[in-house]
Amino acid sequence: MSKDEPLLRADQTPGAPHPRETLQLFGQAQAEQDFLTAFNSDRLHHGWLLTGPQGVGKATLAWRIAAFLLSQPPAEDAGLFGAPPPATSLDIGMDHPVMHRIQALAEPGLASITRSENDKGKLRDQIVVDDIRALNKFFGLSATDGGRRVVIVDAADDMNISAANALLKMLEEPPARTTLLLVSHQPSRLLPTIRSRCRLLRFAPMGPQDMQAALAQAGAELPEQTTHLAALANGSVGAALRLLNLGGLTAYSDLIRLLDSMPRMDRQRAMALAEQAAARGGAEKFELLLTLIDTALARLARTGATGQPPMPEAAPQEGAILSRLSPTPHKARAWADLAAQVTARMRHGQAVNLDPAALVLDTVFKMQETAAR
């Protein structure tokens, strides 16, 4: 990793420290212990797939593992006094030379692969084959010191097929003393052959206390009603930060109030929601709004299917509103069918650059139709 490398963007949640700067990992003690057990057994696998919901600490653990491994001598270099005692923690301390080099983007034994910039300076929407092929130079340069080498790919789901095939070849014939850490939010998108050549580290959604501790570490200003945030974030610190930074709690509350006006519908509220999607420079807010619509439809379907609204509420009076609009399993099926249609239509509209406001209004009208049945 070169000192001249630009600061990473694709693998960082807006408003949060980069994973390499995150001092403590919360809520994932089991995943950390699973790796330590493998390390202490002297049977460390060369490929690791870190899977789970987005924003629960996978990248943070990947960087912790990388720092730990680079601070340890290779097993064959035990020396006259034999192997060191088993490690009990991945912590190596911020004063360790490896940590200083990682923070300065100057650690020669570490390579980080993310979506790179194209020739126009814009972030690509995929990890391309040239990103993976750049590792050949990294392996050549870092081989001279004989130490460990670590590669982090974040997110491996972003690789196009050519990049995936190039990485697969490295997993099939891994360079000596190399550990590849693949961060994946949706492992089903990866080639089955990549999944089969990696050992899994599974991450679960975080509990409320761990969420609050992680958000405090990130410097987030928590709202008075943290239960709404917990309900929408679903155990993901990344999702919680996105909601806080982009006004997601207010947007979801507005959406629920709009649903409360159905089946007649408050057109003024509908227009205000559509205007949020069309605001200049609002691509991230539009993406968030799509997620919130998906969430509302899913919670409507769940309410009718189970006979009770999800708890805790994600907005004031949400439970009563969902119960009125989705009182039966039959209604739940209608909302679930609409969710599938809306998701496909809105993602297609995004892909072909349809007007965001028109897409949102069209979705709102379909929600009104479903509410009126």
C-alpha positions, 0 to 999 in steps of 0.5 A: 500500500503506497503512501501516495495512494489516495484516501479510500472512499468506496469502503467508507461509510459517510460520516464515519471513520475509515475501518482502518481508523476504527479503534474497537469492534463491537458485537462481533466477538464470536467472529474474532474468536473464530479467526484467533482459534484458526490462527492459534491452530497453525492451520490458517486458511489463505482465503477468508470470506467475511459475510453478514449485513452491511455495516456490522463491522466486517471491514473493521475486523478485516483491518484488525486481522490485517494489522494483527497478521502483519505484526506476527512472524510467519509460523516457519520463523519461530526461531530458537525459542519456539512458537510464541504463546497463543494469541488471545486478542487481535489488538496490537496497540496503536503505538505498534509500528505496523499500526503507524504504517497502516494509518499512514497508508505505508504498510508494504505488506498490505493491499486494499482493493476497492472500487477505483476511479475511472479516467474521468475521476469518478468512482466506478460501480464495479471492481474491475479486472485491472484492480485485481491484476494490480496485486501481481505487482504488489506480490512481486514487491512485497515478496522481497522481505519474506514477511506476511502479506494481506489483501483486503477486498471490500466489497467482493460483491462489487467485482465484475466477472473478469475481476472475480475470475482473476481473484479466483486464480489467486485463491486457487494458487495463493502466493506464499505467506498471503492471506486474502480477506474478502468482505461480502454483504451478499455472498450469493453474488460471488462465484460459487468457486470463490465461496468454496475456496474461502473459510467463512466468518459470519457476522450477525446484526448488532444488539442495541447496546453494541449499536449505541457504543459503536455509534458513539465511537463514530462520533454520531449524535443520537436522536432522542428516540433511539428505538426508531433508529434501531428499528430501521437500522436493523442492527447495522451501524452503517445503516444507522449512520446513513439514516442519521446523516441523510435525514432518514428518520424524518423521511420515514416518518413522512412516508408513514404519515403519507400512508396514514392518509391512504386510501384517499392520500394526501397529495401535498405530502406525496409531492413533498416526498417526490421533491426530496427525491428530485433535489439537486445532488440528492442521489444518495437521498433518493437511494435512501428513499428507495430503501425506506419504501422497501422497508415500509412495504416489507413491514406492511406485509409482515403486519398482515402475515403475523397479525401484529406490526413489527416492534419496535416502531420505526416512526410515531403511530406506525403500528396502528397505521400498518395494522389498519392498512394490512389487517389480514394475510390476504392484504399482506400478500397484496403488499408483498406483491407490490413490494416486488413490483416496485423494487424491480420498477424503481431499480430499472428506472434508476438504471435508465435515468428516469426522473426520480420524482416521477418514479416516486409519485408512480410508486405512491399511486400504486401504494394508494391503489393497494390500500384501496383494495 
